[in-house]
Amino acid sequence: MKFLFPLFLCLFLLYSCRNNSQQTLPEDTSPDFSIVFGEKNFSLPQLSAPAREEMLKWGGLEDLLAEANNVNGSNFEALKNRSERLQEYADSVIKMIPDTLNTNFIQSRLKVIKTRTSLLYQVAHESRIDSAQVQNSILEFNTSVENFVIQLNEKFRKQMIDYERREDEENELKKQKQFSDSIYRLELQDNKNR
């Protein structure tokens, strides 16, 4: 009888501890896979024709831009996978900038994209999902990619303007040379006639 009371006491404590541990377990925090993140109808600004040509030569850029479009409208599981690929593409693109585009403006836009892909990856791989934070991260990423495309188009537009200006200057110099040559010939002819 002496041993019966401590035995019941131990069993009661074990039983109550087990019930407490079951009660303190967190509720299911698995993400809701039906939530769609980003803008479903998102599309990047169109690349100009010279920018598209350069994109085909620039390894990984086409993949990065395609994945940037596809990350919008993704559910949580797809977002995790796409954020991993975006990081890989951003790393690849930033390492292989063509010499013609290796300017501070392009580099800075690519660094912003790389940072935004890293932040998106972090948010998508957290243990507790904050859908507002994920949505904000995608919108910030979209803005960074849009700014990059705009800057790329501007770079080629400036190159085209510079090329046209040089061509115009060369044509003007040719006209001036032709004019001065014709005056010189006329003066020579005038001197012969005297």
Secondary structure, 3 states (H helix, E strand, C coil): CCCHHHHHHHHHHHHHHHHHHHHCCCCCCCCCCCCCECCCCCCCCCCCHHHHHHHHHCCCHHHHHHHHHHCCCECHHHHHHHHHHHHHHHHHHHHCCCHHHCCHHHHHHHHHHHHHHHHHHHHHCCCCCCHHHHHHHHHHHHHHHHHHHHHHHHHHHHHHHHHHHHHHHHHHHHHHHHHHHHHHHHHHHHHHHC
